[in-house]
Amino acid sequence: MLKGKQTWWFNNKPVIIGAATVVGPDEGDGPLADDFDLVHPQLDMQQKSWEKAERLLMEQAAEFAIQNAGIQKSQLEFYFGGDLLNQIISSSFAARSLGVPYLGMFGACSTSMETLAAASMLVDSGSANYVMAGVCSHNCTAEKQFRYPTEYGSQKPPTAQYTVTGAGAAIVAASGNGPVVECATIGKVIDLGIKDPFNMGAAMAPAAVDTITAHFNDTGRSPKDYDLIVTGDLASVGHPIAKELLQRDGVKMEDTIFKDCGLMVYDINKQKVQAGGSGCACSAVVTYGHLLKKLRSGELNRILVAATGALLSPLSFQQGESIPCIAHAVAISGKG
């Protein structure tokens, strides 16, 4: 049901009965390596193009998620998927291989929680029993489309982020064992006029703040109701901005509970990832690989994941448009 103005409250407690993550070599060198189902040692993954490698990531994450959920592929009823490429080709081609009813979604890097929110709504309404939410991204495909092919070796400013190579998928069910999706706050498009595609953190921070604030207003909750609140990929530039904006609005976030997936997936002091991670897979692999394990073990009881997205395209950037941004937040509890 609708709670407040922007939040879907799931009365029937849809459950994440299984999830999976598949990543590339840089993510495998990061601090969360042990939490991923599969780490590829090479970026090309023995495929003939970067795009085919990204598709493989999604296909493998989907297969692992089905296995981890303990269901058969034939039981899966719908698949919500998305990515960063034109016409979300990685997700669509993966859906072709999966062979289940498919709804493609695009929210840029916020798509991980957009798909999870939609999958949970479908299950909560009684319209399905098993729904998959999945997203993917690849460093070399994103760089080629939005900036410059990595083969050019072009220099990047310190504010630039490093697209995560990976895929994450979760199976949401009407019943079963696993973390519960409590509610989802759907974000609004926020655009403060930033035009620099190498400074996504600053562009997306206001959208994250807007959605988190809306979540608290709609639900009556506050930061103390969560063990962890994570933004999707604001990284080292955008995350401090978000914290400052929240504090200005009267929402005090302690460093111990307010984190960012772009700062968790890599060690930015040891890895050459500029300001930190970004991409559809950034929040997906951290949430579905790392955070769900902590919820299952009881180390965390309740989290809020506010995935952030910059809704630009190469065409809009070339035409001098600013960067509209959005964030979608999903609250997940370990109590199944």
C-alpha positions as CSV (number, residue, x, y, z in Angstrom):
1,M,0.0,0.0,0.0
2,L,1.0,3.6,-0.4
3,K,2.4,5.2,2.8
4,G,2.9,8.9,2.7
5,K,3.6,10.3,-0.7
6,Q,6.4,8.2,-2.2
7,T,6.7,4.9,-0.2
8,W,5.3,1.5,-1.0
9,W,4.7,-0.4,2.2
10,F,4.7,-4.2,1.7
11,N,2.2,-5.7,4.1
12,N,2.8,-9.3,2.9
13,K,6.5,-9.2,3.6
14,P,8.1,-10.4,0.3
15,V,11.3,-12.4,1.0
16,I,14.6,-12.4,-0.8
17,I,15.1,-16.2,-0.8
18,G,18.3,-16.1,-2.8
19,A,20.7,-13.7,-4.4
20,A,24.0,-13.9,-6.3
21,T,26.9,-11.7,-7.5
22,V,29.4,-12.1,-10.2
23,V,32.3,-9.6,-10.6
24,G,35.4,-8.7,-12.5
25,P,39.1,-8.7,-11.4
26,D,39.2,-5.3,-9.8
27,E,36.2,-6.0,-7.6
28,G,37.9,-9.3,-6.7
29,D,40.9,-7.4,-5.5
30,G,38.7,-5.2,-3.3
31,P,37.7,-5.7,0.4
32,L,34.5,-7.6,-0.4
33,A,36.0,-10.3,-2.5
34,D,34.9,-13.1,-0.3
35,D,31.3,-12.1,-0.5
36,F,30.9,-12.7,-4.3
37,D,29.7,-15.9,-5.9
38,L,32.2,-15.7,-8.8
39,V,35.2,-13.5,-9.5
40,H,36.4,-13.4,-13.1
41,P,40.2,-13.1,-13.4
42,Q,40.0,-11.1,-16.7
43,L,37.9,-8.2,-17.8
44,D,37.1,-9.8,-21.2
45,M,35.9,-13.1,-19.6
46,Q,37.0,-14.8,-22.9
47,Q,34.3,-13.0,-24.8
48,K,34.7,-11.3,-28.2
49,S,33.5,-7.9,-27.0
50,W,33.1,-6.0,-23.8
51,E,29.3,-6.0,-24.3
52,K,29.2,-9.8,-24.6
53,A,31.3,-10.0,-21.4
54,E,28.7,-7.8,-19.6
55,R,25.9,-10.0,-20.8
56,L,27.7,-13.0,-19.5
57,L,27.9,-11.4,-16.1
58,M,24.2,-11.0,-16.0
59,E,23.5,-14.5,-17.2
60,Q,25.7,-16.1,-14.6
61,A,24.4,-14.0,-11.8
62,A,20.8,-15.0,-12.8
63,E,21.8,-18.7,-12.8
64,F,23.5,-18.5,-9.5
65,A,20.6,-16.6,-7.9
66,I,18.2,-19.3,-9.0
67,Q,20.4,-22.0,-7.6
68,N,20.9,-20.1,-4.3
69,A,17.1,-19.6,-4.0
70,G,16.6,-23.4,-4.2
71,I,14.1,-23.2,-7.0
72,Q,13.9,-24.4,-10.6
73,K,14.2,-21.9,-13.5
74,S,10.7,-23.0,-14.6
75,Q,9.3,-21.6,-11.3
76,L,10.6,-18.1,-12.1
77,E,7.6,-16.0,-13.3
78,F,9.0,-12.6,-14.1
79,Y,12.4,-10.9,-14.5
80,F,13.0,-7.2,-13.9
81,G,16.3,-6.1,-15.3
82,G,18.3,-3.1,-16.4
83,D,21.8,-1.8,-17.2
84,L,23.6,1.3,-18.5
85,L,23.9,0.5,-22.2
86,N,21.7,1.9,-25.0
87,Q,18.4,0.0,-25.1
88,I,19.5,-1.9,-22.0
89,I,20.9,-4.6,-24.3
90,S,22.8,-6.6,-21.7
91,S,19.6,-7.2,-19.6
92,S,17.5,-7.8,-22.7
93,F,19.9,-10.3,-24.2
94,A,20.2,-12.0,-20.8
95,A,16.4,-12.2,-20.7
96,R,16.5,-13.9,-24.1
97,S,18.7,-16.6,-22.6
98,L,16.7,-16.8,-19.4
99,G,13.4,-17.3,-21.3
100,V,11.0,-15.9,-18.7
101,P,8.6,-12.9,-19.0
102,Y,10.7,-9.8,-18.8
103,L,10.2,-6.1,-17.9
104,G,13.2,-3.9,-18.8
105,M,13.9,-0.9,-16.5
106,F,16.2,2.0,-16.7
107,G,17.2,4.2,-13.7
108,A,20.9,4.4,-14.5
109,C,22.8,3.3,-11.4
110,S,19.7,3.4,-9.3
111,T,18.2,0.5,-11.3
112,S,19.3,-2.1,-8.7
113,M,16.8,-0.8,-6.1
114,E,14.3,0.2,-8.8
115,T,14.1,-3.4,-10.0
116,L,14.0,-4.8,-6.4
117,A,11.2,-2.4,-5.5
118,A,9.1,-3.4,-8.6
119,A,9.7,-7.1,-8.0
120,S,8.7,-6.8,-4.4
121,M,5.5,-4.8,-5.3
122,L,4.6,-7.6,-7.8
123,V,5.0,-10.3,-5.2
124,D,3.4,-8.3,-2.4
125,S,0.3,-7.7,-4.6
126,G,-0.2,-11.4,-5.2
127,S,0.6,-11.1,-8.9
128,A,3.6,-13.5,-8.7
129,N,5.3,-16.0,-6.4
130,Y,8.9,-15.8,-7.7
131,V,10.4,-12.7,-9.4
132,M,14.0,-11.9,-10.2
133,A,15.5,-8.4,-10.0
134,G,18.9,-8.0,-11.6
135,V,21.3,-5.5,-13.0
136,C,24.8,-5.4,-14.5
137,S,27.5,-3.0,-15.7
138,H,31.0,-3.3,-17.1
139,N,33.8,-0.8,-16.8
140,C,34.8,-1.0,-20.4
141,T,31.3,-0.8,-21.9
142,A,30.3,2.2,-19.7
143,E,33.5,4.1,-20.4
144,K,33.1,3.5,-24.1
145,Q,29.6,4.7,-24.2
146,F,29.6,7.7,-21.8
147,R,33.2,8.9,-21.9
148,Y,36.2,7.5,-23.8
149,P,37.1,3.8,-24.6
150,T,39.6,2.6,-22.0
151,E,42.0,1.7,-24.8
152,Y,42.6,5.5,-25.4
153,G,44.2,5.8,-22.0
154,S,42.7,9.2,-21.5
155,Q,43.4,11.0,-18.2
156,K,40.5,11.5,-15.7
157,P,40.1,14.0,-13.0
158,P,40.0,13.0,-9.3
159,T,36.2,13.5,-9.2
160,A,35.7,10.7,-11.8
161,Q,34.4,7.3,-10.7
162,Y,35.3,3.8,-11.7
163,T,32.4,1.7,-13.1
164,V,32.0,-1.6,-11.3
165,T,32.3,-4.7,-13.5
166,G,29.7,-7.0,-12.2
167,A,26.1,-8.2,-12.0
168,G,23.8,-8.8,-9.1
169,A,20.5,-10.7,-9.0
170,A,17.9,-11.4,-6.3
171,I,14.9,-13.8,-6.2
172,V,11.9,-12.2,-4.4
173,A,9.3,-14.7,-3.2
174,A,5.9,-14.6,-1.5
175,S,7.2,-16.9,1.3
176,G,10.4,-18.6,2.4
177,N,13.6,-18.0,4.4
178,G,15.6,-14.9,3.9
179,P,15.7,-11.1,4.4
180,V,12.3,-9.3,4.1
181,V,11.7,-6.3,1.9
182,E,9.8,-4.0,4.2
183,C,9.2,-1.0,2.0
184,A,10.5,1.1,-1.0
185,T,10.6,4.8,-1.4
186,I,10.4,5.8,-5.1
187,G,12.5,8.9,-5.9
188,K,11.9,12.1,-7.8
189,V,14.2,13.5,-10.5
190,I,16.4,16.1,-9.0
191,D,18.6,18.4,-11.2
192,L,20.7,21.2,-9.8
193,G,22.4,22.0,-13.1
194,I,25.6,20.1,-12.9
195,K,26.9,19.2,-16.4
196,D,30.2,17.5,-15.8
197,P,30.0,13.7,-16.4
198,F,33.2,13.3,-14.5
199,N,31.6,14.5,-11.3
200,M,28.6,12.2,-10.9
201,G,28.9,12.1,-7.1
202,A,28.1,15.8,-6.7
203,A,25.3,15.6,-9.3
204,M,23.6,12.6,-7.6
205,A,24.0,13.6,-3.9
206,P,20.9,15.9,-3.8
207,A,18.7,13.1,-5.3
208,A,19.9,10.7,-2.6
209,V,19.1,13.3,0.1
210,D,15.7,14.0,-1.3
211,T,14.7,10.3,-1.3
212,I,16.2,9.5,2.1
213,T,14.4,12.5,3.6
214,A,11.1,11.5,1.9
215,H,11.6,8.0,3.3
216,F,11.9,9.3,6.8
217,N,8.9,11.6,6.3
218,D,6.7,8.9,4.9
219,T,7.5,6.1,7.3
220,G,8.1,8.1,10.5
221,R,11.5,6.5,10.8
222,S,14.8,8.1,11.5
223,P,18.5,7.0,11.2
224,K,18.3,5.3,14.6
225,D,15.8,2.7,13.1
226,Y,18.6,1.4,10.9
227,D,21.8,-0.4,11.5
228,L,23.1,0.8,8.2
229,I,22.1,3.3,5.5
230,V,24.0,3.1,2.3
231,T,23.9,5.3,-0.8
232,G,24.5,3.6,-4.2
233,D,27.5,5.3,-5.7
234,L,28.2,8.8,-4.5
235,A,31.8,7.9,-3.8
236,S,34.3,10.1,-2.0
237,V,33.0,13.4,-3.6
238,G,29.3,12.9,-3.4
239,H,28.9,11.1,-0.1
240,P,30.3,13.9,2.1
241,I,28.0,16.3,0.2
242,A,25.0,14.1,0.9
243,K,25.9,14.0,4.6
244,E,26.2,17.7,4.8
245,L,22.9,18.3,3.0
246,L,21.1,15.9,5.3
247,Q,22.5,17.6,8.4
248,R,21.4,20.9,7.0
249,D,17.9,19.5,6.8
250,G,18.1,18.3,10.4
251,V,19.0,14.7,9.7
252,K,22.2,13.8,11.5
253,M,24.0,10.7,10.1
254,E,26.7,9.0,12.1
255,D,29.7,7.8,10.1
256,T,29.2,4.3,11.6
257,I,25.8,3.9,9.9
258,F,26.0,6.1,6.8
259,K,28.1,4.4,4.1
260,D,28.4,4.4,0.3
261,C,28.6,1.3,-1.9
262,G,31.1,3.1,-4.1
263,L,33.4,3.4,-1.2
264,M,32.8,-0.2,0.1
265,V,33.4,-2.2,-3.0
266,Y,37.0,-0.9,-3.5
267,D,39.9,0.2,-1.4
268,I,40.3,3.7,-2.9
269,N,43.6,4.2,-1.1
270,K,45.2,1.1,-2.7
271,Q,43.3,0.7,-6.0
272,K,43.3,3.0,-9.0
273,V,39.6,3.8,-9.0
274,Q,39.6,7.6,-8.7
275,A,36.8,8.7,-6.4
276,G,35.4,5.2,-6.0
277,G,32.9,2.8,-7.6
278,S,29.9,3.6,-9.8
279,G,27.6,1.8,-12.2
280,C,24.4,-0.3,-11.9
281,A,26.4,-3.2,-10.4
282,C,27.9,-1.1,-7.7
283,S,25.0,-1.1,-5.3
284,A,23.9,-4.5,-6.5
285,V,27.0,-6.4,-5.8
286,V,27.5,-4.7,-2.4
287,T,23.8,-5.3,-1.4
288,Y,23.3,-8.8,-2.8
289,G,26.7,-10.0,-2.0
290,H,27.9,-8.3,1.2
291,L,24.9,-6.8,3.0
292,L,22.4,-9.7,2.6
293,K,25.0,-12.0,4.2
294,K,25.2,-9.7,7.2
295,L,21.4,-9.6,7.4
296,R,21.2,-13.4,7.3
297,S,23.9,-13.9,9.9
298,G,22.2,-11.4,12.3
299,E,25.1,-9.0,12.2
300,L,22.7,-6.4,10.7
301,N,19.0,-6.3,11.5
302,R,17.7,-3.6,9.2
303,I,19.3,-1.6,6.4
304,L,18.2,1.1,3.9
305,V,19.8,1.0,0.5
306,A,19.4,4.3,-1.5
307,A,20.7,3.5,-5.0
308,T,21.6,6.6,-6.9
309,G,21.4,7.2,-10.7
310,A,22.5,9.9,-13.2
311,L,19.9,9.9,-16.0
312,L,22.1,11.4,-18.7
313,S,22.9,10.0,-22.1
314,P,25.8,10.7,-24.5
315,L,23.3,12.6,-26.7
316,S,22.1,14.8,-23.8
317,F,25.6,15.6,-22.7
318,Q,26.7,16.5,-26.3
319,Q,23.7,18.9,-26.5
320,G,24.8,20.7,-23.3
321,E,22.1,19.4,-21.1
322,S,22.5,19.2,-17.3
323,I,22.4,15.8,-15.5
324,P,19.0,14.9,-14.0
325,C,19.4,12.4,-11.1
326,I,17.3,10.1,-9.1
327,A,17.5,7.7,-6.1
328,H,15.3,4.8,-5.0
329,A,15.5,3.5,-1.5
330,V,14.6,0.0,-0.2
331,A,14.4,-1.0,3.4
332,I,15.4,-4.6,4.1
333,S,15.1,-6.5,7.4
334,G,16.9,-9.6,8.4
335,K,13.8,-10.9,10.2
336,G,12.2,-13.5,7.9
